[in-house]
Amino acid sequence: MSACVIGHISVRDPALWDEYRAQVPATLAPWGAEILFRGHLDKVLGGNHGQRDTVVIRFPDSAAVDAWFASAPYQALIPLRQRAADVVLLSFRDQA
């Protein structure tokens, strides 16, 4: 069953963020993942939400999410991500 990673993002350094974003797709490819959506918050319709940007990445399954996140190429990008933005990453699996 497929799984998704959803990232809620507040960019602090746009140049560093662009550098990070440019490198992420190569880390996804070995795990059969694809970026489904990248967007900027239009409005909050209910509740509270502090981040301004969101990304949704689909993986074949939860094992692929775990393998991607633990992979050396992605782990090497985490310090850059942390300097560039405040990011909350969540993993969801399909309930079908």
Buried (B, 14 or more C-beta within 10 A) or exposed (E): EBBBBBBBBEBEEEEBBEBBBEBBEEBBEEBEBEBEEEEEBEEEEEEEEEBBBBBBBBBBBBEBBBBBBEBEBBEEBEEBBEEBBBBEBEBEBEEE
